[in-house]
Every structure is written in structure tokens, then in C-alpha cells.
Amino acid sequence: MSGIKCIHGCGKSKKAGAAFCTSCGAALPGTVIKAHVPDTPTVVGPVLDPYSSDPAERELAQDLIYKAALGPTVTKGR
């Protein structure tokens, strides 16, 4: 395959496999620009109800709310 011509008519033959014209910067025909791959979503745990009828779920939900608002608890060393 010979070179690829710029779409703006720069008149210079470009190398095969080049993505952009070296003179004007235009995208050359037949090139594929890779799409941005989004980051994987952050996995979150189940949503806990602080007003649940289950005491264990209620306590865990209140504990998570407390830690989110005030930070981790400090324990005294022995």
C-alpha cells in the first residue's frame, strides 16, 4: 500500500498506519480513534435502614452513619 493522502490536500503522502497528518494535524481517513473506557463503578454494600425493625440492621446502619459523620471510633489500648 502506498501512502495515504491528507483530506485537506496538503499534497504530501503520509505513512500507512499514521493517525494524523503531520502538516495540518487532521485525522487521516481510515484511522480508528479508541474510545474512552469508563472506570469500573465502585461497588457499594447493601443500603441499610436506620429505622428497620431488625435491631442488628438498625445498629449497623446507625454505626455506619456515625462513622461517616465523625470518623472511626478510637479505642483505648490496654
HTML snippet that shows the backbone in 3Dmol.js (N, CA, C, O; Angstrom):
<script src="https://3Dmol.org/build/3Dmol-min.js"></script>
<div id="view" style="width:600px;height:400px;position:relative"></div>
<script>
const pdb = `
ATOM      1  N   MET A   1       0.849  -1.181   0.000  1.00  0.00           N
ATOM      2  CA  MET A   1       0.000   0.000   0.000  1.00  0.00           C
ATOM      3  C   MET A   1       0.891   1.238   0.000  1.00  0.00           C
ATOM      4  O   MET A   1       1.846   1.334   0.771  1.00  0.00           O
ATOM      5  N   SER A   2       0.569   2.158  -0.855  1.00  0.00           N
ATOM      6  CA  SER A   2       1.317   3.414  -0.869  1.00  0.00           C
ATOM      7  C   SER A   2       0.806   4.297   0.261  1.00  0.00           C
ATOM      8  O   SER A   2       0.001   3.852   1.079  1.00  0.00           O
ATOM      9  N   GLY A   3       1.256   5.515   0.313  1.00  0.00           N
ATOM     10  CA  GLY A   3       0.865   6.410   1.386  1.00  0.00           C
ATOM     11  C   GLY A   3      -0.587   6.849   1.308  1.00  0.00           C
ATOM     12  O   GLY A   3      -1.262   6.646   0.299  1.00  0.00           O
ATOM     13  N   ILE A   4      -1.053   7.452   2.388  1.00  0.00           N
ATOM     14  CA  ILE A   4      -2.417   7.974   2.482  1.00  0.00           C
ATOM     15  C   ILE A   4      -2.338   9.479   2.280  1.00  0.00           C
ATOM     16  O   ILE A   4      -1.457  10.133   2.840  1.00  0.00           O
ATOM     17  N   LYS A   5      -3.245  10.035   1.489  1.00  0.00           N
ATOM     18  CA  LYS A   5      -3.272  11.481   1.243  1.00  0.00           C
ATOM     19  C   LYS A   5      -4.096  12.171   2.332  1.00  0.00           C
ATOM     20  O   LYS A   5      -5.098  11.631   2.801  1.00  0.00           O
ATOM     21  N   CYS A   6      -3.670  13.355   2.722  1.00  0.00           N
ATOM     22  CA  CYS A   6      -4.398  14.150   3.706  1.00  0.00           C
ATOM     23  C   CYS A   6      -5.720  14.619   3.108  1.00  0.00           C
ATOM     24  O   CYS A   6      -5.790  14.927   1.918  1.00  0.00           O
ATOM     25  N   ILE A   7      -6.765  14.675   3.925  1.00  0.00           N
ATOM     26  CA  ILE A   7      -8.087  15.083   3.437  1.00  0.00           C
ATOM     27  C   ILE A   7      -8.143  16.573   3.117  1.00  0.00           C
ATOM     28  O   ILE A   7      -9.041  17.002   2.393  1.00  0.00           O
ATOM     29  N   HIS A   8      -7.221  17.369   3.629  1.00  0.00           N
ATOM     30  CA  HIS A   8      -7.193  18.804   3.355  1.00  0.00           C
ATOM     31  C   HIS A   8      -6.322  19.144   2.150  1.00  0.00           C
ATOM     32  O   HIS A   8      -6.151  20.315   1.812  1.00  0.00           O
ATOM     33  N   GLY A   9      -5.776  18.123   1.509  1.00  0.00           N
ATOM     34  CA  GLY A   9      -4.995  18.346   0.296  1.00  0.00           C
ATOM     35  C   GLY A   9      -3.628  18.946   0.535  1.00  0.00           C
ATOM     36  O   GLY A   9      -3.172  19.772  -0.257  1.00  0.00           O
ATOM     37  N   CYS A  10      -2.972  18.558   1.591  1.00  0.00           N
ATOM     38  CA  CYS A  10      -1.622  19.064   1.850  1.00  0.00           C
ATOM     39  C   CYS A  10      -0.676  18.654   0.724  1.00  0.00           C
ATOM     40  O   CYS A  10       0.373  19.270   0.535  1.00  0.00           O
ATOM     41  N   GLY A  11      -1.049  17.608  -0.025  1.00  0.00           N
ATOM     42  CA  GLY A  11      -0.239  17.190  -1.154  1.00  0.00           C
ATOM     43  C   GLY A  11       0.876  16.234  -0.788  1.00  0.00           C
ATOM     44  O   GLY A  11       1.568  15.728  -1.671  1.00  0.00           O
ATOM     45  N   LYS A  12       1.063  15.978   0.496  1.00  0.00           N
ATOM     46  CA  LYS A  12       2.128  15.081   0.917  1.00  0.00           C
ATOM     47  C   LYS A  12       1.537  13.708   1.205  1.00  0.00           C
ATOM     48  O   LYS A  12       0.444  13.592   1.760  1.00  0.00           O
ATOM     49  N   SER A  13       2.256  12.692   0.829  1.00  0.00           N
ATOM     50  CA  SER A  13       1.818  11.328   1.084  1.00  0.00           C
ATOM     51  C   SER A  13       2.230  10.955   2.508  1.00  0.00           C
ATOM     52  O   SER A  13       3.385  11.145   2.891  1.00  0.00           O
ATOM     53  N   LYS A  14       1.307  10.437   3.276  1.00  0.00           N
ATOM     54  CA  LYS A  14       1.571  10.078   4.666  1.00  0.00           C
ATOM     55  C   LYS A  14       1.822   8.582   4.773  1.00  0.00           C
ATOM     56  O   LYS A  14       1.415   7.817   3.899  1.00  0.00           O
ATOM     57  N   LYS A  15       2.481   8.169   5.825  1.00  0.00           N
ATOM     58  CA  LYS A  15       2.759   6.755   6.034  1.00  0.00           C
ATOM     59  C   LYS A  15       1.468   6.010   6.342  1.00  0.00           C
ATOM     60  O   LYS A  15       0.567   6.549   6.986  1.00  0.00           O
ATOM     61  N   ALA A  16       1.387   4.773   5.879  1.00  0.00           N
ATOM     62  CA  ALA A  16       0.243   3.931   6.229  1.00  0.00           C
ATOM     63  C   ALA A  16       0.306   3.636   7.729  1.00  0.00           C
ATOM     64  O   ALA A  16       1.378   3.349   8.261  1.00  0.00           O
ATOM     65  N   GLY A  17      -0.822   3.704   8.396  1.00  0.00           N
ATOM     66  CA  GLY A  17      -0.883   3.467   9.832  1.00  0.00           C
ATOM     67  C   GLY A  17      -0.811   4.734  10.660  1.00  0.00           C
ATOM     68  O   GLY A  17      -1.022   4.681  11.872  1.00  0.00           O
ATOM     69  N   ALA A  18      -0.520   5.873  10.047  1.00  0.00           N
ATOM     70  CA  ALA A  18      -0.487   7.136  10.780  1.00  0.00           C
ATOM     71  C   ALA A  18      -1.918   7.579  11.064  1.00  0.00           C
ATOM     72  O   ALA A  18      -2.805   7.379  10.235  1.00  0.00           O
ATOM     73  N   ALA A  19      -2.145   8.169  12.213  1.00  0.00           N
ATOM     74  CA  ALA A  19      -3.491   8.586  12.591  1.00  0.00           C
ATOM     75  C   ALA A  19      -3.778  10.035  12.219  1.00  0.00           C
ATOM     76  O   ALA A  19      -4.931  10.379  11.962  1.00  0.00           O
ATOM     77  N   PHE A  20      -2.763  10.894  12.182  1.00  0.00           N
ATOM     78  CA  PHE A  20      -2.964  12.314  11.932  1.00  0.00           C
ATOM     79  C   PHE A  20      -1.941  12.819  10.919  1.00  0.00           C
ATOM     80  O   PHE A  20      -0.837  12.283  10.815  1.00  0.00           O
ATOM     81  N   CYS A  21      -2.316  13.849  10.179  1.00  0.00           N
ATOM     82  CA  CYS A  21      -1.425  14.490   9.205  1.00  0.00           C
ATOM     83  C   CYS A  21      -0.331  15.230   9.969  1.00  0.00           C
ATOM     84  O   CYS A  21      -0.608  15.902  10.963  1.00  0.00           O
ATOM     85  N   THR A  22       0.894  15.107   9.510  1.00  0.00           N
ATOM     86  CA  THR A  22       1.990  15.786  10.202  1.00  0.00           C
ATOM     87  C   THR A  22       2.048  17.273   9.875  1.00  0.00           C
ATOM     88  O   THR A  22       2.697  18.035  10.592  1.00  0.00           O
ATOM     89  N   SER A  23       1.375  17.700   8.796  1.00  0.00           N
ATOM     90  CA  SER A  23       1.387  19.115   8.418  1.00  0.00           C
ATOM     91  C   SER A  23       0.289  19.906   9.112  1.00  0.00           C
ATOM     92  O   SER A  23       0.555  20.914   9.766  1.00  0.00           O
ATOM     93  N   CYS A  24      -0.971  19.430   8.961  1.00  0.00           N
ATOM     94  CA  CYS A  24      -2.091  20.215   9.494  1.00  0.00           C
ATOM     95  C   CYS A  24      -2.741  19.598  10.725  1.00  0.00           C
ATOM     96  O   CYS A  24      -3.530  20.269  11.391  1.00  0.00           O
ATOM     97  N   GLY A  25      -2.439  18.344  11.050  1.00  0.00           N
ATOM     98  CA  GLY A  25      -2.988  17.705  12.239  1.00  0.00           C
ATOM     99  C   GLY A  25      -4.351  17.086  12.051  1.00  0.00           C
ATOM    100  O   GLY A  25      -4.946  16.622  13.025  1.00  0.00           O
ATOM    101  N   ALA A  26      -4.878  17.058  10.821  1.00  0.00           N
ATOM    102  CA  ALA A  26      -6.203  16.483  10.571  1.00  0.00           C
ATOM    103  C   ALA A  26      -6.142  14.966  10.701  1.00  0.00           C
ATOM    104  O   ALA A  26      -5.118  14.350  10.404  1.00  0.00           O
ATOM    105  N   ALA A  27      -7.245  14.369  11.145  1.00  0.00           N
ATOM    106  CA  ALA A  27      -7.326  12.914  11.222  1.00  0.00           C
ATOM    107  C   ALA A  27      -7.358  12.352   9.814  1.00  0.00           C
ATOM    108  O   ALA A  27      -8.098  12.840   8.959  1.00  0.00           O
ATOM    109  N   LEU A  28      -6.567  11.338   9.577  1.00  0.00           N
ATOM    110  CA  LEU A  28      -6.487  10.743   8.247  1.00  0.00           C
ATOM    111  C   LEU A  28      -7.614   9.741   8.047  1.00  0.00           C
ATOM    112  O   LEU A  28      -8.071   9.133   9.016  1.00  0.00           O
ATOM    113  N   PRO A  29      -8.071   9.555   6.818  1.00  0.00           N
ATOM    114  CA  PRO A  29      -9.152   8.610   6.563  1.00  0.00           C
ATOM    115  C   PRO A  29      -8.713   7.182   6.872  1.00  0.00           C
ATOM    116  O   PRO A  29      -7.565   6.798   6.648  1.00  0.00           O
ATOM    117  N   GLY A  30      -9.658   6.415   7.389  1.00  0.00           N
ATOM    118  CA  GLY A  30      -9.375   5.019   7.689  1.00  0.00           C
ATOM    119  C   GLY A  30      -8.741   4.788   9.036  1.00  0.00           C
ATOM    120  O   GLY A  30      -8.416   3.648   9.368  1.00  0.00           O
ATOM    121  N   THR A  31      -8.551   5.829   9.827  1.00  0.00           N
ATOM    122  CA  THR A  31      -7.951   5.640  11.142  1.00  0.00           C
ATOM    123  C   THR A  31      -9.044   5.428  12.167  1.00  0.00           C
ATOM    124  O   THR A  31     -10.159   5.930  12.024  1.00  0.00           O
ATOM    125  N   VAL A  32      -8.716   4.692  13.184  1.00  0.00           N
ATOM    126  CA  VAL A  32      -9.670   4.412  14.254  1.00  0.00           C
ATOM    127  C   VAL A  32      -9.139   5.056  15.521  1.00  0.00           C
ATOM    128  O   VAL A  32      -8.008   4.799  15.934  1.00  0.00           O
ATOM    129  N   ILE A  33      -9.949   5.880  16.125  1.00  0.00           N
ATOM    130  CA  ILE A  33      -9.583   6.506  17.390  1.00  0.00           C
ATOM    131  C   ILE A  33     -10.265   5.711  18.489  1.00  0.00           C
ATOM    132  O   ILE A  33     -11.480   5.514  18.461  1.00  0.00           O
ATOM    133  N   LYS A  34      -9.485   5.256  19.452  1.00  0.00           N
ATOM    134  CA  LYS A  34     -10.038   4.435  20.523  1.00  0.00           C
ATOM    135  C   LYS A  34     -10.920   5.284  21.429  1.00  0.00           C
ATOM    136  O   LYS A  34     -10.581   6.414  21.782  1.00  0.00           O
ATOM    137  N   ALA A  35     -12.060   4.708  21.794  1.00  0.00           N
ATOM    138  CA  ALA A  35     -12.987   5.399  22.686  1.00  0.00           C
ATOM    139  C   ALA A  35     -12.483   5.301  24.123  1.00  0.00           C
ATOM    140  O   ALA A  35     -11.777   4.359  24.485  1.00  0.00           O
ATOM    141  N   HIS A  36     -12.850   6.274  24.922  1.00  0.00           N
ATOM    142  CA  HIS A  36     -12.500   6.276  26.339  1.00  0.00           C
ATOM    143  C   HIS A  36     -13.274   5.171  27.048  1.00  0.00           C
ATOM    144  O   HIS A  36     -14.492   5.071  26.905  1.00  0.00           O
ATOM    145  N   VAL A  37     -12.572   4.351  27.803  1.00  0.00           N
ATOM    146  CA  VAL A  37     -13.212   3.289  28.565  1.00  0.00           C
ATOM    147  C   VAL A  37     -13.486   3.834  29.958  1.00  0.00           C
ATOM    148  O   VAL A  37     -12.553   4.216  30.665  1.00  0.00           O
ATOM    149  N   PRO A  38     -14.752   3.876  30.365  1.00  0.00           N
ATOM    150  CA  PRO A  38     -15.053   4.413  31.694  1.00  0.00           C
ATOM    151  C   PRO A  38     -14.510   3.500  32.787  1.00  0.00           C
ATOM    152  O   PRO A  38     -14.374   2.291  32.599  1.00  0.00           O
ATOM    153  N   ASP A  39     -14.209   4.097  33.921  1.00  0.00           N
ATOM    154  CA  ASP A  39     -13.740   3.325  35.061  1.00  0.00           C
ATOM    155  C   ASP A  39     -14.849   2.407  35.543  1.00  0.00           C
ATOM    156  O   ASP A  39     -16.031   2.679  35.335  1.00  0.00           O
ATOM    157  N   THR A  40     -14.457   1.323  36.186  1.00  0.00           N
ATOM    158  CA  THR A  40     -15.464   0.414  36.719  1.00  0.00           C
ATOM    159  C   THR A  40     -16.157   1.100  37.891  1.00  0.00           C
ATOM    160  O   THR A  40     -15.504   1.782  38.681  1.00  0.00           O
ATOM    161  N   PRO A  41     -17.457   0.928  38.010  1.00  0.00           N
ATOM    162  CA  PRO A  41     -18.171   1.591  39.100  1.00  0.00           C
ATOM    163  C   PRO A  41     -17.746   1.029  40.456  1.00  0.00           C
ATOM    164  O   PRO A  41     -17.385  -0.142  40.576  1.00  0.00           O
ATOM    165  N   THR A  42     -17.796   1.873  41.453  1.00  0.00           N
ATOM    166  CA  THR A  42     -17.463   1.459  42.806  1.00  0.00           C
ATOM    167  C   THR A  42     -18.584   0.585  43.349  1.00  0.00           C
ATOM    168  O   THR A  42     -19.761   0.937  43.274  1.00  0.00           O
ATOM    169  N   VAL A  43     -18.197  -0.550  43.891  1.00  0.00           N
ATOM    170  CA  VAL A  43     -19.189  -1.472  44.440  1.00  0.00           C
ATOM    171  C   VAL A  43     -19.501  -1.030  45.861  1.00  0.00           C
ATOM    172  O   VAL A  43     -18.598  -0.862  46.681  1.00  0.00           O
ATOM    173  N   VAL A  44     -20.764  -0.846  46.140  1.00  0.00           N
ATOM    174  CA  VAL A  44     -21.189  -0.457  47.479  1.00  0.00           C
ATOM    175  C   VAL A  44     -21.989  -1.592  48.092  1.00  0.00           C
ATOM    176  O   VAL A  44     -22.554  -2.423  47.380  1.00  0.00           O
ATOM    177  N   GLY A  45     -22.032  -1.620  49.382  1.00  0.00           N
ATOM    178  CA  GLY A  45     -22.775  -2.664  50.076  1.00  0.00           C
ATOM    179  C   GLY A  45     -24.264  -2.385  50.051  1.00  0.00           C
ATOM    180  O   GLY A  45     -24.713  -1.399  49.466  1.00  0.00           O
ATOM    181  N   PRO A  46     -25.014  -3.245  50.680  1.00  0.00           N
ATOM    182  CA  PRO A  46     -26.460  -3.046  50.706  1.00  0.00           C
ATOM    183  C   PRO A  46     -26.826  -1.796  51.508  1.00  0.00           C
ATOM    184  O   PRO A  46     -26.129  -1.420  52.450  1.00  0.00           O
ATOM    185  N   VAL A  47     -27.909  -1.174  51.125  1.00  0.00           N
ATOM    186  CA  VAL A  47     -28.377   0.009  51.832  1.00  0.00           C
ATOM    187  C   VAL A  47     -29.085  -0.457  53.103  1.00  0.00           C
ATOM    188  O   VAL A  47     -30.032  -1.242  53.058  1.00  0.00           O
ATOM    189  N   LEU A  48     -28.605   0.041  54.222  1.00  0.00           N
ATOM    190  CA  LEU A  48     -29.186  -0.364  55.499  1.00  0.00           C
ATOM    191  C   LEU A  48     -30.139   0.715  55.990  1.00  0.00           C
ATOM    192  O   LEU A  48     -29.875   1.910  55.853  1.00  0.00           O
ATOM    193  N   ASP A  49     -31.242   0.274  56.561  1.00  0.00           N
ATOM    194  CA  ASP A  49     -32.276   1.191  57.037  1.00  0.00           C
ATOM    195  C   ASP A  49     -32.076   1.463  58.523  1.00  0.00           C
ATOM    196  O   ASP A  49     -32.151   0.534  59.328  1.00  0.00           O
ATOM    197  N   PRO A  50     -31.822   2.718  58.910  1.00  0.00           N
ATOM    198  CA  PRO A  50     -31.655   3.008  60.329  1.00  0.00           C
ATOM    199  C   PRO A  50     -32.954   2.890  61.125  1.00  0.00           C
ATOM    200  O   PRO A  50     -32.929   2.928  62.355  1.00  0.00           O
ATOM    201  N   TYR A  51     -34.092   2.744  60.432  1.00  0.00           N
ATOM    202  CA  TYR A  51     -35.385   2.609  61.110  1.00  0.00           C
ATOM    203  C   TYR A  51     -35.967   1.217  60.909  1.00  0.00           C
ATOM    204  O   TYR A  51     -37.181   1.038  61.006  1.00  0.00           O
ATOM    205  N   SER A  52     -35.121   0.229  60.633  1.00  0.00           N
ATOM    206  CA  SER A  52     -35.568  -1.143  60.394  1.00  0.00           C
ATOM    207  C   SER A  52     -36.109  -1.761  61.681  1.00  0.00           C
ATOM    208  O   SER A  52     -35.775  -1.326  62.783  1.00  0.00           O
ATOM    209  N   SER A  53     -36.950  -2.781  61.521  1.00  0.00           N
ATOM    210  CA  SER A  53     -37.465  -3.486  62.695  1.00  0.00           C
ATOM    211  C   SER A  53     -36.431  -4.474  63.232  1.00  0.00           C
ATOM    212  O   SER A  53     -36.550  -4.940  64.365  1.00  0.00           O
ATOM    213  N   ASP A  54     -35.429  -4.793  62.435  1.00  0.00           N
ATOM    214  CA  ASP A  54     -34.369  -5.704  62.867  1.00  0.00           C
ATOM    215  C   ASP A  54     -33.332  -4.911  63.670  1.00  0.00           C
ATOM    216  O   ASP A  54     -32.709  -3.998  63.129  1.00  0.00           O
ATOM    217  N   PRO A  55     -33.138  -5.244  64.948  1.00  0.00           N
ATOM    218  CA  PRO A  55     -32.214  -4.463  65.776  1.00  0.00           C
ATOM    219  C   PRO A  55     -30.758  -4.505  65.289  1.00  0.00           C
ATOM    220  O   PRO A  55     -30.041  -3.511  65.402  1.00  0.00           O
ATOM    221  N   ALA A  56     -30.322  -5.642  64.752  1.00  0.00           N
ATOM    222  CA  ALA A  56     -28.937  -5.744  64.285  1.00  0.00           C
ATOM    223  C   ALA A  56     -28.710  -4.839  63.073  1.00  0.00           C
ATOM    224  O   ALA A  56     -27.680  -4.170  62.985  1.00  0.00           O
ATOM    225  N   GLU A  57     -29.661  -4.814  62.143  1.00  0.00           N
ATOM    226  CA  GLU A  57     -29.542  -3.952  60.967  1.00  0.00           C
ATOM    227  C   GLU A  57     -29.600  -2.483  61.374  1.00  0.00           C
ATOM    228  O   GLU A  57     -28.867  -1.654  60.835  1.00  0.00           O
ATOM    229  N   ARG A  58     -30.471  -2.165  62.324  1.00  0.00           N
ATOM    230  CA  ARG A  58     -30.607  -0.790  62.802  1.00  0.00           C
ATOM    231  C   ARG A  58     -29.306  -0.318  63.459  1.00  0.00           C
ATOM    232  O   ARG A  58     -28.855   0.803  63.224  1.00  0.00           O
ATOM    233  N   GLU A  59     -28.709  -1.184  64.282  1.00  0.00           N
ATOM    234  CA  GLU A  59     -27.468  -0.822  64.960  1.00  0.00           C
ATOM    235  C   GLU A  59     -26.324  -0.638  63.954  1.00  0.00           C
ATOM    236  O   GLU A  59     -25.535   0.299  64.081  1.00  0.00           O
ATOM    237  N   LEU A  60     -26.232  -1.523  62.960  1.00  0.00           N
ATOM    238  CA  LEU A  60     -25.190  -1.405  61.952  1.00  0.00           C
ATOM    239  C   LEU A  60     -25.371  -0.142  61.117  1.00  0.00           C
ATOM    240  O   LEU A  60     -24.395   0.533  60.792  1.00  0.00           O
ATOM    241  N   ALA A  61     -26.613   0.178  60.769  1.00  0.00           N
ATOM    242  CA  ALA A  61     -26.881   1.383  59.985  1.00  0.00           C
ATOM    243  C   ALA A  61     -26.508   2.638  60.777  1.00  0.00           C
ATOM    244  O   ALA A  61     -25.888   3.554  60.237  1.00  0.00           O
ATOM    245  N   GLN A  62     -26.883   2.675  62.049  1.00  0.00           N
ATOM    246  CA  GLN A  62     -26.541   3.830  62.884  1.00  0.00           C
ATOM    247  C   GLN A  62     -25.028   3.949  63.059  1.00  0.00           C
ATOM    248  O   GLN A  62     -24.488   5.054  63.082  1.00  0.00           O
ATOM    249  N   ASP A  63     -24.345   2.804  63.182  1.00  0.00           N
ATOM    250  CA  ASP A  63     -22.895   2.813  63.323  1.00  0.00           C
ATOM    251  C   ASP A  63     -22.228   3.355  62.059  1.00  0.00           C
ATOM    252  O   ASP A  63     -21.272   4.126  62.147  1.00  0.00           O
ATOM    253  N   LEU A  64     -22.728   2.955  60.878  1.00  0.00           N
ATOM    254  CA  LEU A  64     -22.168   3.449  59.621  1.00  0.00           C
ATOM    255  C   LEU A  64     -22.421   4.942  59.448  1.00  0.00           C
ATOM    256  O   LEU A  64     -21.560   5.662  58.942  1.00  0.00           O
ATOM    257  N   ILE A  65     -23.594   5.413  59.864  1.00  0.00           N
ATOM    258  CA  ILE A  65     -23.902   6.845  59.794  1.00  0.00           C
ATOM    259  C   ILE A  65     -22.965   7.623  60.720  1.00  0.00           C
ATOM    260  O   ILE A  65     -22.451   8.678  60.347  1.00  0.00           O
ATOM    261  N   TYR A  66     -22.749   7.100  61.920  1.00  0.00           N
ATOM    262  CA  TYR A  66     -21.865   7.746  62.891  1.00  0.00           C
ATOM    263  C   TYR A  66     -20.435   7.826  62.352  1.00  0.00           C
ATOM    264  O   TYR A  66     -19.789   8.870  62.441  1.00  0.00           O
ATOM    265  N   LYS A  67     -19.943   6.703  61.785  1.00  0.00           N
ATOM    266  CA  LYS A  67     -18.574   6.680  61.267  1.00  0.00           C
ATOM    267  C   LYS A  67     -18.411   7.607  60.067  1.00  0.00           C
ATOM    268  O   LYS A  67     -17.353   8.211  59.892  1.00  0.00           O
ATOM    269  N   ALA A  68     -19.447   7.726  59.239  1.00  0.00           N
ATOM    270  CA  ALA A  68     -19.372   8.611  58.079  1.00  0.00           C
ATOM    271  C   ALA A  68     -19.344  10.072  58.521  1.00  0.00           C
ATOM    272  O   ALA A  68     -18.674  10.899  57.902  1.00  0.00           O
ATOM    273  N   ALA A  69     -20.068  10.387  59.587  1.00  0.00           N
ATOM    274  CA  ALA A  69     -20.148  11.771  60.048  1.00  0.00           C
ATOM    275  C   ALA A  69     -18.942  12.177  60.899  1.00  0.00           C
ATOM    276  O   ALA A  69     -18.429  13.287  60.757  1.00  0.00           O
ATOM    277  N   LEU A  70     -18.494  11.292  61.770  1.00  0.00           N
ATOM    278  CA  LEU A  70     -17.479  11.671  62.747  1.00  0.00           C
ATOM    279  C   LEU A  70     -16.140  10.963  62.591  1.00  0.00           C
ATOM    280  O   LEU A  70     -15.185  11.309  63.286  1.00  0.00           O
ATOM    281  N   GLY A  71     -16.047  10.000  61.715  1.00  0.00           N
ATOM    282  CA  GLY A  71     -14.800   9.256  61.554  1.00  0.00           C
ATOM    283  C   GLY A  71     -14.812   7.999  62.402  1.00  0.00           C
ATOM    284  O   GLY A  71     -15.779   7.738  63.118  1.00  0.00           O
ATOM    285  N   PRO A  72     -13.749   7.224  62.326  1.00  0.00           N
ATOM    286  CA  PRO A  72     -13.701   5.964  63.076  1.00  0.00           C
ATOM    287  C   PRO A  72     -13.616   6.214  64.580  1.00  0.00           C
ATOM    288  O   PRO A  72     -13.149   7.260  65.029  1.00  0.00           O
ATOM    289  N   THR A  73     -14.070   5.245  65.329  1.00  0.00           N
ATOM    290  CA  THR A  73     -14.020   5.358  66.786  1.00  0.00           C
ATOM    291  C   THR A  73     -12.597   5.099  67.266  1.00  0.00           C
ATOM    292  O   THR A  73     -11.833   4.388  66.614  1.00  0.00           O
ATOM    293  N   VAL A  74     -12.254   5.674  68.394  1.00  0.00           N
ATOM    294  CA  VAL A  74     -10.933   5.498  68.981  1.00  0.00           C
ATOM    295  C   VAL A  74     -11.081   4.561  70.163  1.00  0.00           C
ATOM    296  O   VAL A  74     -11.909   4.783  71.046  1.00  0.00           O
ATOM    297  N   THR A  75     -10.271   3.510  70.172  1.00  0.00           N
ATOM    298  CA  THR A  75     -10.324   2.580  71.296  1.00  0.00           C
ATOM    299  C   THR A  75      -9.104   2.797  72.175  1.00  0.00           C
ATOM    300  O   THR A  75      -8.020   3.123  71.691  1.00  0.00           O
ATOM    301  N   LYS A  76      -9.295   2.614  73.455  1.00  0.00           N
ATOM    302  CA  LYS A  76      -8.217   2.806  74.409  1.00  0.00           C
ATOM    303  C   LYS A  76      -7.392   1.525  74.482  1.00  0.00           C
ATOM    304  O   LYS A  76      -7.942   0.434  74.635  1.00  0.00           O
ATOM    305  N   GLY A  77      -6.077   1.661  74.373  1.00  0.00           N
ATOM    306  CA  GLY A  77      -5.197   0.496  74.480  1.00  0.00           C
ATOM    307  C   GLY A  77      -5.103   0.023  75.910  1.00  0.00           C
ATOM    308  O   GLY A  77      -5.301   0.799  76.845  1.00  0.00           O
ATOM    309  N   ARG A  78      -4.804  -1.240  76.082  1.00  0.00           N
ATOM    310  CA  ARG A  78      -4.701  -1.781  77.444  1.00  0.00           C
ATOM    311  C   ARG A  78      -3.304  -1.741  77.951  1.00  0.00           C
ATOM    312  O   ARG A  78      -3.045  -2.158  79.080  1.00  0.00           O
TER     313      ARG A  78
END
`;
const viewer = $3Dmol.createViewer("view");
viewer.addModel(pdb, "pdb");
viewer.setStyle({}, {cartoon: {color: "spectrum"}});
viewer.zoomTo();
viewer.render();
</script>
